[in-house]
């Protein structure tokens, strides 16, 4: 089972992101469960959503407390919400920002081996370029796919096309592929379990 | 063909396949996505003939459903929480009149304190309303059971509530294979009402009945519900034959045949419980689970048969009957009368508190060790409760509980209280 937690704000597509990831996994014939953390659906309020992916039916309904991957859609949450709650040395963290991990004050997250990998991707910037709107979710899912290998970037694109037609779909898919290009891919599907070697660049195939 | 779908969309499309002729609704979270989706299907003509009636309240929603059903239309609505309470008077009319309305309850807590999250307080409060109550574990089962609900309702001329956990199921996106519309058509015969408001053959429905026959009319309501104990498994079996999936029924045992300890629950928490049972089985414990699918009518005999081999039964329920404790547990107790079985009540998941694997596991371990008390409030923050009890004892003007406790947990600021 691969568990991903998304942090963002109401209106940023936090729930949609988890759903798209679930659809991408479903496209690959796997089982997936996406669900929001409920209640704080106000625009701008911190929102959390979840996605589980497995090769067999998923029965559990508890919120994800020890995620394999965390996606931080809005970096302004870094210092307001405990976005790193429950991380393990095998966890992978993806942050949307045009700044570096050091500039974000996250330099020690990897060096202290608290997580297996930290990746910062300028997803909002990519979305502006390819979609014309500052909606970073597709780019982040493309980056997650490249980073963890949990789904193929092509499946992310397929999920995007299922949800968004025309230019919006095209722009989002382009942003997803562009973000994936920025991320050194992993070699396997699941999170690296024997992780604590610090941030690693793994060989793998390009999906673009 | 399986699809990756939100629970609400799965229910809406399945209900549409059942060809309701009147849908009336008033929005309330977490039910709203269901009727929104249905309203779009009606507007686009995909669901035709069907009238979607926007009403001004849940009381009106149930009243419209009653009127529609009495004129021979297949009627559907959905609600939750305060909405269900607001239609309470009309609920009793629907069942008392014997009108086969199907309603989804997207289970949610009841205020005060106001809370939009999931538990079973709403539907449990209407357990005596005369409606059949079916509970589902997953979105697949939610879809499947709605098809069965129309058949059960119309066969018996009784209304059916399909209870699905609000948010946890209604807002979860997971794999669902929607019942094929052609097979639904074959499975659901056309609605043939037992009583009909028809200008060409006028009748009165809803006569006042005095002491001379009121008991007898009520007896018939009970008689018809008890017939559902035979019909529900028959319909579930027919559904499995037609659609190739086991869904619904009275109850479902999980690894419980040789179990010394059995957890009984309803709804979506069963998934987490089954995972927990697997973990404990791997460690060599003789534990199992029984998922209740039907709560009204109460399948006493089947519950007794499913649990009679156990020594400890842990009833985990998402509702609280203030002043006595568990609701499902009382029913289980009664079903096990005379057997040497200890029944423990566990109140869990109230107002959306997550029921975690860690908490379930520690609960089951205490059950296996024989150290579980009669009643447990799972993950109760005792310090929070004790502080408020201390305030109450400390003086008369201790203030409102909810606000006091929110201040203690830091959810709201302590403005004005320095």
Contacts between the chains, C-beta under 8 A, distances in Angstrom:
chain1	res1	chain2	res2	distance
A	18	B	173	7.6
A	19	B	6	7.6
A	19	B	173	4.7
A	22	B	4	5.8
A	22	B	173	5.1
A	22	B	174	7.3
A	23	B	4	4.8
A	23	B	173	7.5
A	26	B	2	7.9
A	26	B	3	8.0
A	26	B	4	3.8
A	26	B	175	6.3
A	31	B	174	7.8
A	31	B	175	6.0
A	32	B	4	6.6
A	32	B	173	7.8
A	32	B	174	6.9
A	32	B	175	7.3
A	33	B	172	6.1
A	33	B	173	7.2
A	33	B	174	4.7
A	34	B	172	7.0
A	34	B	173	4.2
A	34	B	174	7.5
A	35	B	167	7.6
A	35	B	168	7.2
A	35	B	171	6.0
A	35	B	172	4.3
A	35	B	173	7.1
A	36	B	167	7.6
A	36	B	171	5.8
A	38	B	30	7.5
A	38	B	116	7.3
A	38	B	117	6.0
A	38	B	118	8.0
A	38	B	167	4.4
A	38	B	171	6.8
A	38	B	352	6.7
A	39	B	116	6.2
A	39	B	117	6.4
A	39	B	352	7.3
A	57	B	175	7.7
A	58	B	174	7.2
A	58	B	271	7.8
A	59	B	138	8.0
A	59	B	270	8.0
A	59	B	271	3.4
A	59	B	272	6.9
A	59	B	274	5.4
A	59	B	275	5.5
A	60	B	271	5.7
A	60	B	272	4.7
A	60	B	275	5.1
A	60	B	357	6.6
A	61	B	165	7.9
A	61	B	168	5.4
A	61	B	172	7.8
A	61	B	268	5.0
A	61	B	269	6.5
A	61	B	271	5.3
A	61	B	272	5.3
A	61	B	355	7.7
A	62	B	272	5.6
A	62	B	354	5.4
A	62	B	355	6.5
A	62	B	356	4.7
A	62	B	357	5.8
A	63	B	354	5.1
A	63	B	356	7.8
A	65	B	356	7.2
